[in-house]
Amino acid sequence: MSAGTGEPGPVPRPVSLALTSIGFFALVIAGLGIGSLITDADVIPILGLGPLPGALGLVAAGAAFAGVTWRLLRETRPRYAGVFATILATYLAYGLATGFVALFAAEGIATALAVSGSLLVGWPGLVVAVAAGVAGWSAIALVRTRAGRPRWPWEDDADE
């Protein structure tokens, strides 16, 4: 409901960003887990790196998602086409940040390039891009839609 008017209104921008950022992380984690299970392959196929490159890459992707999406949501009437910027920034942040952390974890530029390349060209990059697209579109939809809460049939105003 809008402030004091009794009519449905959009979701506040900070709430929309918080909800969809959580949704982004949930979609990426679930997608990478299911993708790894289906393909019977590790997300990062390089042995000996540990979990740090993948975790920090996902944090960087989340920061990129939140930053670009917040910029989109600040507009008076956000445009759905802006989601493409969110997808691109999130996708690149994930691959490049993971490769950058792998550079220090493995102490080799060849390993870092292999990690970035395998993520950006392989299925993990697709998972991150799709999750960013779904969550980014949802953030804009929450802000643009003037919907009320769901109501059961017995909650009609006629009974009051």
DSSP file (Angstrom, degrees, kcal/mol; ACC not computed):
  #  RESIDUE AA STRUCTURE BP1 BP2  ACC     N-H-->O    O-->H-N    N-H-->O    O-->H-N    TCO  KAPPA ALPHA  PHI   PSI    X-CA   Y-CA   Z-CA
    1    1 A M              0   0    0      0, 0.0     3,-0.1     0, 0.0     2,-0.0   0.000 360.0 360.0 360.0 142.8    0.0    0.0    0.0
    2    2 A S    >>  -     0   0    0      5,-3.6     4,-0.8     1,-0.2     2,-0.7  -0.338 360.0 -71.9 -69.8 159.0    1.2    3.5   -0.7
    3    3 A A  T 34 S-     0   0    0      1,-0.3    -1,-0.2     2,-0.1     4,-0.0  -0.358 106.3 -29.9 -60.2 101.6    1.9    5.7    2.3
    4    4 A G  T 34 S+     0   0    0     -2,-0.7    -1,-0.3     1,-0.1    -2,-0.0   0.384 115.5  97.9  77.3  -2.9   -1.5    6.5    3.8
    5    5 A T  T <4 S-     0   0    0     -3,-0.7    -2,-0.1     2,-0.2    -1,-0.1   0.702  80.2-134.0 -92.4 -19.3   -3.5    6.4    0.6
    6    6 A G     <  +     0   0    0     -4,-0.8    -3,-0.1     1,-0.3    -2,-0.0   0.485  69.1 114.3  79.5   1.0   -4.9    2.9    0.9
    7    7 A E  S    S-     0   0    0     -5,-0.1    -5,-3.6     1,-0.1    -1,-0.3  -0.774  76.3 -96.2-104.8 150.8   -4.0    2.1   -2.7
    8    8 A P        +     0   0    0      0, 0.0   140,-0.2     0, 0.0    -1,-0.1  -0.299  48.3 179.3 -61.5 147.5   -1.4   -0.4   -3.9
    9    9 A G        -     0   0    0    138,-0.5   138,-0.4     1,-0.1   136,-0.1  -0.864  31.1 -76.4-140.9 175.4    2.0    1.1   -4.7
   10   10 A P        -     0   0    0      0, 0.0   133,-0.2     0, 0.0   136,-0.1  -0.271  52.1 -96.8 -71.9 161.7    5.4    0.0   -5.9
   11   11 A V        -     0   0    0    131,-2.1     5,-0.1   134,-0.3   134,-0.0  -0.599  51.1 -98.5 -73.1 137.0    7.9   -1.8   -3.7
   12   12 A P     >  -     0   0    0      0, 0.0     4,-2.5     0, 0.0     3,-0.2  -0.283  32.2-118.3 -57.8 144.5   10.4    0.7   -2.2
   13   13 A R  H  > S+     0   0    0      1,-0.2     4,-2.5     2,-0.2     5,-0.2   0.880 111.0  49.6 -57.2 -45.9   13.7    0.7   -4.2
   14   14 A P  H  > S+     0   0    0      0, 0.0     4,-2.3     0, 0.0    -1,-0.2   0.891 112.4  49.1 -62.8 -36.3   16.0   -0.4   -1.3
   15   15 A V  H  > S+     0   0    0     -3,-0.2     4,-2.8     2,-0.2     5,-0.2   0.918 110.5  50.8 -66.8 -42.7   13.6   -3.3   -0.5
   16   16 A S  H  X S+     0   0    0     -4,-2.5     4,-2.4     1,-0.2     5,-0.2   0.922 111.6  47.6 -59.8 -44.7   13.5   -4.3   -4.1
   17   17 A L  H  X S+     0   0    0     -4,-2.5     4,-2.1    -5,-0.2    -1,-0.2   0.915 112.8  48.6 -64.0 -42.4   17.3   -4.3   -4.3
   18   18 A A  H  X S+     0   0    0     -4,-2.3     4,-2.0    -5,-0.2     5,-0.2   0.942 113.4  46.3 -63.4 -47.6   17.7   -6.3   -1.1
   19   19 A L  H  X S+     0   0    0     -4,-2.8     4,-2.1     1,-0.2    -2,-0.2   0.920 116.0  43.9 -62.0 -44.6   15.2   -8.9   -2.2
   20   20 A T  H  X S+     0   0    0     -4,-2.4     4,-2.4    -5,-0.2    -1,-0.2   0.796 109.5  56.1 -76.9 -26.2   16.6   -9.4   -5.7
   21   21 A S  H  X S+     0   0    0     -4,-2.1     4,-2.2    -5,-0.2    -1,-0.2   0.919 110.0  46.1 -67.2 -42.3   20.2   -9.4   -4.5
   22   22 A I  H  X S+     0   0    0     -4,-2.0     4,-2.3     1,-0.2    -2,-0.2   0.918 113.2  50.3 -62.7 -42.9   19.3  -12.3   -2.2
   23   23 A G  H  X S+     0   0    0     -4,-2.1     4,-2.7    -5,-0.2    -2,-0.2   0.877 106.9  55.0 -62.3 -38.1   17.5  -13.9   -5.0
   24   24 A F  H  X S+     0   0    0     -4,-2.4     4,-2.6     2,-0.2     5,-0.2   0.952 109.9  45.4 -59.7 -50.2   20.5  -13.4   -7.3
   25   25 A F  H  X S+     0   0    0     -4,-2.2     4,-2.6     1,-0.2     5,-0.3   0.905 113.3  50.6 -61.3 -40.9   22.8  -15.2   -4.9
   26   26 A A  H  X S+     0   0    0     -4,-2.3     4,-2.4     1,-0.2     5,-0.3   0.919 111.5  47.5 -63.4 -43.3   20.3  -18.0   -4.4
   27   27 A L  H  X S+     0   0    0     -4,-2.7     4,-2.8     2,-0.2    -2,-0.2   0.910 113.6  47.6 -64.8 -41.8   19.9  -18.5   -8.1
   28   28 A V  H  X S+     0   0    0     -4,-2.6     4,-2.9     2,-0.2     5,-0.3   0.943 113.8  46.2 -65.9 -46.8   23.6  -18.6   -8.7
   29   29 A I  H  X S+     0   0    0     -4,-2.6     4,-2.0    -5,-0.2    -2,-0.2   0.928 117.5  43.5 -63.1 -44.7   24.4  -21.0   -5.9
   30   30 A A  H  X S+     0   0    0     -4,-2.4     4,-2.8    -5,-0.3     5,-0.3   0.923 115.3  49.4 -65.9 -43.2   21.5  -23.3   -6.9
   31   31 A G  H  X S+     0   0    0     -4,-2.8     4,-2.7    -5,-0.3    -2,-0.2   0.906 112.4  46.4 -63.9 -42.7   22.4  -23.0  -10.6
   32   32 A L  H  X S+     0   0    0     -4,-2.9     4,-2.2    -5,-0.2    -1,-0.2   0.887 114.1  49.2 -67.6 -37.7   26.1  -23.8  -10.1
   33   33 A G  H  X S+     0   0    0     -4,-2.0     4,-2.0    -5,-0.3    -2,-0.2   0.936 115.0  42.5 -65.7 -46.2   25.3  -26.7   -7.9
   34   34 A I  H  X S+     0   0    0     -4,-2.8     4,-2.8     2,-0.2     5,-0.2   0.905 114.5  51.6 -67.4 -40.9   22.8  -28.2  -10.3
   35   35 A G  H  X S+     0   0    0     -4,-2.7     4,-2.6    -5,-0.3     6,-0.3   0.903 110.5  48.5 -61.5 -41.0   25.1  -27.5  -13.2
   36   36 A S  H  X>S+     0   0    0     -4,-2.2     4,-1.1    -5,-0.2     5,-1.0   0.883 113.1  48.2 -65.8 -38.3   28.0  -29.2  -11.5
   37   37 A L  H  <5S+     0   0    0     -4,-2.0    -2,-0.2     2,-0.2    -1,-0.2   0.916 114.8  44.4 -67.3 -43.8   25.7  -32.2  -10.6
   38   38 A I  H  <5S+     0   0    0     -4,-2.8    -2,-0.2     1,-0.2    -1,-0.2   0.916 121.5  37.1 -69.3 -43.5   24.4  -32.6  -14.2
   39   39 A T  H  <5S-     0   0    0     -4,-2.6    -1,-0.2    -5,-0.2    -2,-0.2   0.595  97.7-135.2 -85.7 -10.2   27.7  -32.2  -16.0
   40   40 A D  T  <5 +     0   0    0     -4,-1.1     2,-0.3     1,-0.2    -3,-0.2   0.895  67.1 117.8  54.5  42.0   29.7  -34.1  -13.3
   41   41 A A      < -     0   0    0     -5,-1.0    -1,-0.2    -6,-0.3    -2,-0.2  -0.973  69.3-108.3-137.2 149.8   32.3  -31.3  -13.5
   42   42 A D        -     0   0    0     -2,-0.3     4,-0.0     1,-0.1    -5,-0.0  -0.422  24.3-126.2 -72.7 152.7   33.7  -28.8  -11.0
   43   43 A V  S    S+     0   0    0      1,-0.3    -1,-0.1    -2,-0.1   -10,-0.0   0.937 110.1  33.7 -64.3 -46.3   32.7  -25.1  -11.5
   44   44 A I  S    S-     0   0    0      1,-0.1    -1,-0.3     2,-0.1     5,-0.1  -0.933  78.7-165.0-109.3 107.8   36.4  -24.2  -11.5
   45   45 A P        +     0   0    0      0, 0.0     2,-0.5     0, 0.0    -1,-0.1   0.483  56.2 103.2 -76.9  -1.0   38.2  -27.2  -13.1
   46   46 A I    >   -     0   0    0     65,-0.1     3,-0.7     1,-0.0     2,-0.1  -0.714  68.6-135.1 -86.0 124.3   41.7  -26.2  -11.9
   47   47 A L  T 3  S+     0   0    0     -2,-0.5    -1,-0.0     1,-0.2     0, 0.0  -0.446  78.2  28.4 -77.5 149.5   42.9  -28.3   -9.0
   48   48 A G  T 3  S+     0   0    0     -2,-0.1    -1,-0.2     1,-0.0    -2,-0.0   0.472  83.2 106.6  87.7   3.5   44.6  -26.9   -5.9
   49   49 A L    <   -     0   0    0     -3,-0.7     3,-0.3     1,-0.1    -2,-0.1   0.788  66.1-151.0 -84.2 -27.4   43.0  -23.4   -5.9
   50   50 A G        -     0   0    0      1,-0.2     4,-0.4     2,-0.1    -1,-0.1  -0.254  38.0 -62.6  79.9-175.8   40.7  -24.0   -3.0
   51   51 A P  S  > S+     0   0    0      0, 0.0     4,-2.3     0, 0.0     5,-0.2   0.616 110.5  87.4 -84.3 -12.1   37.4  -22.2   -2.5
   52   52 A L  H  > S+     0   0    0     -3,-0.3     4,-2.7     1,-0.2     5,-0.3   0.898  85.3  49.7 -61.2 -47.1   38.6  -18.7   -2.2
   53   53 A P  H  > S+     0   0    0      0, 0.0     4,-2.1     0, 0.0    -1,-0.2   0.930 114.8  44.7 -59.3 -43.8   38.7  -17.7   -5.9
   54   54 A G  H  > S+     0   0    0     -4,-0.4     4,-1.9     2,-0.2    -2,-0.2   0.913 115.1  47.6 -65.9 -42.2   35.1  -18.9   -6.5
   55   55 A A  H  X S+     0   0    0     -4,-2.3     4,-2.0     2,-0.2    -1,-0.2   0.933 115.1  44.0 -66.2 -46.1   33.8  -17.3   -3.3
   56   56 A L  H  X S+     0   0    0     -4,-2.7     4,-2.4     1,-0.2    -1,-0.2   0.840 111.2  55.4 -70.0 -31.5   35.4  -13.9   -3.9
   57   57 A G  H  X S+     0   0    0     -4,-2.1     4,-2.2    -5,-0.3    -1,-0.2   0.894 108.6  48.1 -64.2 -39.2   34.4  -14.0   -7.6
   58   58 A L  H  X S+     0   0    0     -4,-1.9     4,-2.4     2,-0.2    -2,-0.2   0.868 109.9  52.1 -69.6 -35.9   30.8  -14.5   -6.5
   59   59 A V  H  X S+     0   0    0     -4,-2.0     4,-2.3     2,-0.2    -2,-0.2   0.920 110.6  48.4 -63.5 -43.1   31.1  -11.6   -4.0
   60   60 A A  H  X S+     0   0    0     -4,-2.4     4,-2.4     2,-0.2    -2,-0.2   0.893 111.0  50.6 -63.9 -39.4   32.4   -9.4   -6.8
   61   61 A A  H  X S+     0   0    0     -4,-2.2     4,-2.7     2,-0.2    -2,-0.2   0.911 110.3  49.8 -63.7 -42.1   29.5  -10.5   -9.0
   62   62 A G  H  X S+     0   0    0     -4,-2.4     4,-2.6     2,-0.2    -2,-0.2   0.888 110.6  49.6 -63.5 -39.6   27.0   -9.7   -6.3
   63   63 A A  H  X S+     0   0    0     -4,-2.3     4,-2.6     2,-0.2    -2,-0.2   0.903 112.2  47.9 -65.9 -41.2   28.6   -6.2   -5.8
   64   64 A A  H  X S+     0   0    0     -4,-2.4     4,-2.4     2,-0.2     5,-0.4   0.918 112.2  50.0 -65.1 -42.6   28.4   -5.6   -9.5
   65   65 A F  H  X S+     0   0    0     -4,-2.7     4,-2.4     1,-0.2     5,-0.3   0.951 114.0  44.2 -58.7 -50.1   24.8   -6.7   -9.6
   66   66 A A  H  X S+     0   0    0     -4,-2.6     4,-2.4     1,-0.2     5,-0.2   0.902 114.3  49.8 -64.7 -41.6   23.8   -4.5   -6.7
   67   67 A G  H  X S+     0   0    0     -4,-2.6     4,-1.8     2,-0.2    -1,-0.2   0.942 116.1  39.1 -64.4 -48.7   25.7   -1.5   -8.0
   68   68 A V  H  X S+     0   0    0     -4,-2.4     4,-1.9     2,-0.2    -2,-0.2   0.899 117.0  50.5 -70.8 -39.8   24.4   -1.5  -11.5
   69   69 A T  H  X S+     0   0    0     -4,-2.4     4,-2.6    -5,-0.4    -1,-0.2   0.903 108.7  52.2 -65.9 -39.6   20.9   -2.5  -10.4
   70   70 A W  H  X S+     0   0    0     -4,-2.4     4,-1.3    -5,-0.3    -1,-0.2   0.904 107.8  52.4 -62.5 -39.8   20.8    0.3   -7.8
   71   71 A R  H  < S+     0   0    0     -4,-1.8     4,-0.4     1,-0.2    -1,-0.2   0.900 111.5  46.9 -62.4 -39.3   21.8    2.8  -10.5
   72   72 A L  H >< S+     0   0    0     -4,-1.9     3,-1.2     1,-0.2    -2,-0.2   0.905 110.0  52.9 -66.6 -41.4   18.9    1.5  -12.7
   73   73 A L  H 3< S+     0   0    0     -4,-2.6    -1,-0.2     1,-0.3    -2,-0.2   0.702  95.4  69.4 -71.0 -19.0   16.4    1.7   -9.8
   74   74 A R  T 3< S+     0   0    0     -4,-1.3    -1,-0.3    -3,-0.2    -2,-0.2   0.688  78.7  99.1 -73.5 -17.2   17.3    5.3   -9.0
   75   75 A E  S <  S-     0   0    0     -3,-1.2    -3,-0.0    -4,-0.4     0, 0.0  -0.310  86.8-117.2 -65.7 155.0   15.6    6.4  -12.3
   76   76 A T  S    S+     0   0    0      1,-0.3    -1,-0.1     2,-0.0    -3,-0.0   0.935 108.4  11.7 -59.6 -48.0   12.1    7.8  -12.0
   77   77 A R  S    S-     0   0    0     -5,-0.0    -1,-0.3     2,-0.0    -3,-0.1  -0.829  90.6-141.6-131.5  92.7   10.7    5.0  -14.2
   78   78 A P        -     0   0    0      0, 0.0     2,-0.4     0, 0.0    -5,-0.1  -0.207  13.9-132.5 -58.3 143.5   13.4    2.3  -14.6
   79   79 A R    >   -     0   0    0     -7,-0.1     3,-1.3     1,-0.1     4,-0.2  -0.788   5.8-137.2 -99.5 140.1   13.6    0.7  -18.1
   80   80 A Y  G >  S+     0   0    0     -2,-0.4     3,-1.9     1,-0.3     4,-0.2   0.781 100.3  70.9 -64.9 -26.9   13.8   -3.0  -18.5
   81   81 A A  G >  S+     0   0    0      1,-0.3     3,-1.5     2,-0.2     4,-0.4   0.752  82.8  72.7 -63.1 -22.8   16.5   -2.6  -21.2
   82   82 A G  G X> S+     0   0    0     -3,-1.3     4,-1.3     1,-0.3     3,-0.9   0.673  76.0  80.1 -65.1 -16.0   18.9   -1.6  -18.5
   83   83 A V  H <> S+     0   0    0     -3,-1.9     4,-2.7     1,-0.2    -1,-0.3   0.805  80.8  65.9 -62.1 -28.3   19.0   -5.2  -17.3
   84   84 A F  H <> S+     0   0    0     -3,-1.5     4,-2.4    -4,-0.2    -1,-0.2   0.871  99.6  50.7 -63.0 -35.1   21.5   -5.9  -20.1
   85   85 A A  H <> S+     0   0    0     -3,-0.9     4,-2.5    -4,-0.4     5,-0.2   0.889 110.0  50.6 -66.4 -39.3   24.0   -3.6  -18.3
   86   86 A T  H  X S+     0   0    0     -4,-1.3     4,-2.3     2,-0.2     5,-0.3   0.926 111.1  48.3 -62.9 -45.1   23.4   -5.6  -15.1
   87   87 A I  H  X S+     0   0    0     -4,-2.7     4,-2.6     2,-0.2     5,-0.2   0.943 113.9  45.7 -61.2 -48.8   24.0   -8.9  -16.9
   88   88 A L  H  X S+     0   0    0     -4,-2.4     4,-2.5     1,-0.2     5,-0.3   0.930 114.7  46.4 -63.4 -47.1   27.2   -7.7  -18.6
   89   89 A A  H  X S+     0   0    0     -4,-2.5     4,-2.3     1,-0.2    -1,-0.2   0.909 115.7  45.9 -63.5 -42.2   28.7   -6.1  -15.5
   90   90 A T  H  X S+     0   0    0     -4,-2.3     4,-2.2    -5,-0.2    -2,-0.2   0.922 113.2  49.4 -67.5 -44.4   27.8   -9.1  -13.3
   91   91 A Y  H  X S+     0   0    0     -4,-2.6     4,-2.0    -5,-0.3    -2,-0.2   0.927 115.3  42.9 -60.3 -48.5   29.1  -11.6  -15.8
   92   92 A L  H  X S+     0   0    0     -4,-2.5     4,-2.7    -5,-0.2     5,-0.4   0.891 111.9  53.7 -68.8 -39.2   32.4   -9.8  -16.3
   93   93 A A  H  X S+     0   0    0     -4,-2.3     4,-2.2    -5,-0.3     5,-0.4   0.906 109.2  50.0 -61.6 -40.9   32.9   -9.2  -12.6
   94   94 A Y  H  X S+     0   0    0     -4,-2.2     4,-1.8    -5,-0.2     5,-0.2   0.959 116.3  39.1 -62.7 -52.0   32.5  -12.9  -11.8
   95   95 A G  H  X S+     0   0    0     -4,-2.0     4,-1.9     2,-0.2    -2,-0.2   0.917 120.7  43.1 -67.3 -44.3   35.0  -14.1  -14.4
   96   96 A L  H  X S+     0   0    0     -4,-2.7     4,-2.4     2,-0.2    -1,-0.2   0.900 114.7  48.0 -73.0 -40.7   37.6  -11.4  -14.0
   97   97 A A  H  X S+     0   0    0     -4,-2.2     4,-2.4    -5,-0.4     5,-0.2   0.903 112.2  50.0 -67.3 -39.4   37.5  -11.3  -10.2
   98   98 A T  H  X S+     0   0    0     -4,-1.8     4,-2.1    -5,-0.4    -1,-0.2   0.919 112.9  46.9 -64.2 -42.1   37.8  -15.1   -9.9
   99   99 A G  H  X S+     0   0    0     -4,-1.9     4,-1.6    -5,-0.2    -2,-0.2   0.883 110.5  52.9 -64.9 -38.6   40.7  -15.0  -12.3
  100  100 A F  H  X S+     0   0    0     -4,-2.4     4,-0.9     2,-0.2    -2,-0.2   0.913 111.5  45.0 -64.6 -43.2   42.4  -12.2  -10.4
  101  101 A V  H  X S+     0   0    0     -4,-2.4     4,-2.1     1,-0.2     3,-0.5   0.879 110.5  55.1 -67.8 -37.0   42.1  -14.1   -7.1
  102  102 A A  H  X S+     0   0    0     -4,-2.1     4,-2.6     1,-0.2     5,-0.4   0.811  97.5  65.5 -65.0 -28.7   43.3  -17.3   -8.8
  103  103 A L  H  X>S+     0   0    0     -4,-1.6     4,-0.8     1,-0.2     5,-0.6   0.899 111.0  34.7 -58.6 -41.1   46.4  -15.3  -10.0
  104  104 A F  H  <5S+     0   0    0     -4,-0.9    -2,-0.2    -3,-0.5    -1,-0.2   0.795 116.6  54.1 -85.2 -29.7   47.5  -14.9   -6.3
  105  105 A A  H  <5S+     0   0    0     -4,-2.1    -2,-0.2     1,-0.2    -3,-0.2   0.870 125.1  24.1 -71.1 -36.1   46.2  -18.3   -5.2
  106  106 A A  H  <5S-     0   0    0     -4,-2.6    -2,-0.2    -5,-0.2    -1,-0.2   0.541  96.4-136.1-105.8 -10.5   48.1  -20.2   -7.9
  107  107 A E  T  <5 +     0   0    0     -4,-0.8     2,-0.3    -5,-0.4    -3,-0.2   0.888  68.6 103.3  55.3  43.8   50.9  -17.6   -8.5
  108  108 A G     >< -     0   0    0     -5,-0.6     4,-1.9    -6,-0.4    -2,-0.2  -0.939  63.7-149.0-156.6 132.9   50.6  -18.0  -12.3
  109  109 A I  H  > S+     0   0    0     -2,-0.3     4,-2.5     1,-0.2     5,-0.2   0.830 101.3  58.7 -70.0 -31.0   49.1  -15.9  -15.0
  110  110 A A  H  > S+     0   0    0      2,-0.2     4,-2.0     1,-0.2    -1,-0.2   0.909 107.3  46.6 -65.2 -40.6   48.4  -19.0  -17.1
  111  111 A T  H  > S+     0   0    0      2,-0.2     4,-2.5     1,-0.2    -2,-0.2   0.919 111.7  51.3 -65.6 -43.2   46.3  -20.4  -14.3
  112  112 A A  H  X S+     0   0    0     -4,-1.9     4,-2.5     1,-0.2     5,-0.2   0.912 111.8  46.6 -61.5 -43.3   44.4  -17.1  -13.8
  113  113 A L  H  X S+     0   0    0     -4,-2.5     4,-2.7     2,-0.2    -1,-0.2   0.870 111.2  52.3 -66.5 -36.5   43.6  -16.9  -17.5
  114  114 A A  H  X S+     0   0    0     -4,-2.0     4,-2.4    -5,-0.2    -2,-0.2   0.901 111.0  47.5 -65.6 -40.2   42.5  -20.5  -17.6
  115  115 A V  H  X S+     0   0    0     -4,-2.5     4,-2.0     2,-0.2     5,-0.2   0.960 115.0  44.6 -65.6 -51.0   40.2  -19.9  -14.7
  116  116 A S  H  X S+     0   0    0     -4,-2.5     4,-2.7     1,-0.2     5,-0.3   0.923 115.3  48.8 -59.4 -44.7   38.7  -16.7  -16.2
  117  117 A G  H  X S+     0   0    0     -4,-2.7     4,-2.2     1,-0.2     5,-0.4   0.908 110.0  50.0 -63.0 -43.6   38.4  -18.3  -19.6
  118  118 A S  H  X S+     0   0    0     -4,-2.4     4,-1.1    -5,-0.2     7,-0.3   0.849 115.4  44.4 -66.6 -32.4   36.7  -21.5  -18.3
  119  119 A L  H  < S+     0   0    0     -4,-2.0     6,-1.3    -5,-0.2    -2,-0.2   0.911 117.1  42.7 -76.6 -42.8   34.1  -19.4  -16.3
  120  120 A L  H  < S+     0   0    0     -4,-2.7    -2,-0.2    -5,-0.2    -3,-0.2   0.807 124.4  34.4 -76.3 -28.9   33.3  -16.9  -19.0
  121  121 A V  H  < S+     0   0    0     -4,-2.2    -1,-0.2    -5,-0.3    -3,-0.2   0.736 112.6  67.3 -95.9 -25.7   33.1  -19.3  -21.9
  122  122 A G  S >X S-     0   0    0     -4,-1.1     4,-1.0    -5,-0.4     3,-0.6  -0.084 102.0 -82.0 -89.1-171.9   31.7  -22.3  -20.0
  123  123 A W  H 3> S+     0   0    0      1,-0.2     4,-2.2     2,-0.2     5,-0.2   0.771 117.7  67.2 -65.5 -29.1   28.4  -23.0  -18.4
  124  124 A P  H 3> S+     0   0    0      0, 0.0     4,-2.2     0, 0.0    -1,-0.2   0.905 100.4  50.6 -61.3 -37.7   29.2  -21.2  -15.1
  125  125 A G  H <> S+     0   0    0     -6,-1.3     4,-2.4    -3,-0.6    -2,-0.2   0.886 108.9  51.8 -64.0 -37.9   29.2  -17.9  -16.9
  126  126 A L  H  X S+     0   0    0     -4,-1.0     4,-2.6     2,-0.2     5,-0.2   0.901 108.1  51.7 -64.1 -41.2   25.9  -18.6  -18.4
  127  127 A V  H  X S+     0   0    0     -4,-2.2     4,-2.4     2,-0.2    -2,-0.2   0.932 111.8  46.1 -61.0 -45.8   24.4  -19.5  -15.0
  128  128 A V  H  X S+     0   0    0     -4,-2.2     4,-2.3     1,-0.2    -2,-0.2   0.906 113.5  49.3 -64.5 -42.0   25.6  -16.1  -13.6
  129  129 A A  H  X S+     0   0    0     -4,-2.4     4,-2.2     2,-0.2    -2,-0.2   0.915 112.6  46.3 -65.0 -43.6   24.3  -14.2  -16.6
  130  130 A V  H  X S+     0   0    0     -4,-2.6     4,-2.7     2,-0.2     5,-0.2   0.918 112.7  50.3 -65.6 -43.0   20.9  -15.8  -16.4
  131  131 A A  H  X S+     0   0    0     -4,-2.4     4,-2.6    -5,-0.2     5,-0.3   0.907 111.3  48.9 -62.1 -41.4   20.7  -15.3  -12.7
  132  132 A A  H  X S+     0   0    0     -4,-2.3     4,-2.5     2,-0.2     5,-0.2   0.887 112.1  49.6 -64.7 -39.1   21.6  -11.6  -13.1
  133  133 A G  H  X S+     0   0    0     -4,-2.2     4,-2.3     2,-0.2     5,-0.2   0.928 113.5  44.1 -65.5 -46.0   19.0  -11.2  -15.8
  134  134 A V  H  X S+     0   0    0     -4,-2.7     4,-2.1     2,-0.2    -2,-0.2   0.941 118.7  43.1 -65.0 -47.5   16.2  -12.8  -13.8
  135  135 A A  H  X S+     0   0    0     -4,-2.6     4,-2.1    -5,-0.2    -2,-0.2   0.894 115.0  49.4 -68.5 -39.4   17.0  -10.9  -10.6
  136  136 A G  H  X S+     0   0    0     -4,-2.5     4,-1.8    -5,-0.3    -1,-0.2   0.911 111.8  47.8 -66.0 -42.5   17.6   -7.6  -12.4
  137  137 A W  H  X S+     0   0    0     -4,-2.3     4,-2.5    -5,-0.2    -1,-0.2   0.904 111.3  52.2 -62.8 -40.8   14.4   -7.8  -14.3
  138  138 A S  H  X S+     0   0    0     -4,-2.1     4,-2.5    -5,-0.2    -2,-0.2   0.885 105.7  54.4 -63.1 -39.5   12.6   -8.7  -11.1
  139  139 A A  H  X S+     0   0    0     -4,-2.1     4,-1.4     1,-0.2    -1,-0.2   0.921 111.9  43.7 -61.1 -44.1   14.0   -5.7   -9.3
  140  140 A I  H  X S+     0   0    0     -4,-1.8     4,-2.4     1,-0.2     5,-0.2   0.901 112.2  53.1 -68.9 -40.1   12.7   -3.3  -12.0
  141  141 A A  H  X S+     0   0    0     -4,-2.5     4,-2.3     1,-0.2    -2,-0.2   0.897 106.4  53.3 -62.5 -39.9    9.3   -5.1  -12.1
  142  142 A L  H  < S+     0   0    0     -4,-2.5  -131,-2.1     1,-0.2    -1,-0.2   0.870 113.3  43.4 -62.7 -36.0    9.0   -4.7   -8.3
  143  143 A V  H  < S+     0   0    0     -4,-1.4    -2,-0.2  -133,-0.2    -1,-0.2   0.845 118.8  42.2 -78.5 -34.3    9.6   -1.0   -8.6
  144  144 A R  H  < S+     0   0    0     -4,-2.4     2,-0.3    -5,-0.1    -2,-0.2   0.768  95.9  88.4 -85.3 -25.8    7.4   -0.4  -11.7
  145  145 A T     <  -     0   0    0     -4,-2.3     2,-0.6    -5,-0.2  -134,-0.3  -0.539  58.7-158.2 -81.2 136.4    4.4   -2.6  -10.7
  146  146 A R        +     0   0    0     -2,-0.3     2,-0.3  -136,-0.1    -1,-0.1  -0.614  40.4 146.0-109.3  69.7    1.6   -1.1   -8.7
  147  147 A A        -     0   0    0     -2,-0.6  -138,-0.5  -138,-0.4     2,-0.1  -0.756  39.1-137.0-108.9 152.8    0.2   -4.3   -7.2
  148  148 A G        -     0   0    0     -2,-0.3     3,-0.1  -140,-0.2    -1,-0.0  -0.389  39.2 -77.3 -94.9 178.7   -1.4   -5.0   -3.9
  149  149 A R        -     0   0    0     -2,-0.1    -1,-0.2     1,-0.1     2,-0.0  -0.392  59.1 -89.3 -73.3 156.3   -0.8   -8.0   -1.7
  150  150 A P        -     0   0    0      0, 0.0     2,-0.4     0, 0.0    -1,-0.1  -0.368  47.1-159.3 -64.2 145.7   -2.5  -11.3   -2.6
  151  151 A R        -     0   0    0     -3,-0.1     5,-0.0    -2,-0.0    -3,-0.0  -0.978  14.1-127.6-130.8 142.4   -6.0  -11.6   -1.1
  152  152 A W    >   -     0   0    0     -2,-0.4     3,-2.2     1,-0.1     4,-0.0  -0.520  33.6-110.1 -79.4 155.0   -8.1  -14.6   -0.4
  153  153 A P  G >  S+     0   0    0      0, 0.0     3,-1.0     0, 0.0    -1,-0.1   0.822 117.9  57.7 -57.0 -31.3  -11.7  -14.6   -1.8
  154  154 A W  G 3  S+     0   0    0      1,-0.2     5,-0.1     3,-0.0    -2,-0.0   0.480  90.9  73.4 -80.9   0.0  -13.1  -14.2    1.8
  155  155 A E  G <   +     0   0    0     -3,-2.2    -1,-0.2     3,-0.0     5,-0.1   0.217  67.9 139.8 -95.1  15.2  -11.1  -11.0    2.4
  156  156 A D    X   -     0   0    0     -3,-1.0     3,-1.2     1,-0.1     4,-0.2  -0.180  62.9-123.2 -58.6 151.0  -13.3   -8.9    0.1
  157  157 A D  G >  S+     0   0    0      1,-0.2     3,-1.3     2,-0.2    -1,-0.1   0.688 103.2  77.3 -68.6 -18.4  -14.2   -5.4    1.2
  158  158 A A  G 3  S+     0   0    0      1,-0.3    -1,-0.2     2,-0.1    -2,-0.1   0.767  88.0  58.4 -64.4 -25.5  -17.9   -6.2    1.0
  159  159 A D  G <         0   0    0     -3,-1.2    -1,-0.3     1,-0.2    -2,-0.2   0.632 360.0 360.0 -79.7 -13.4  -17.7   -8.2    4.2
  160  160 A E    <         0   0    0     -3,-1.3    -1,-0.2    -4,-0.2    -2,-0.1   0.483 360.0 360.0 -81.0 360.0  -16.5   -5.2    6.2
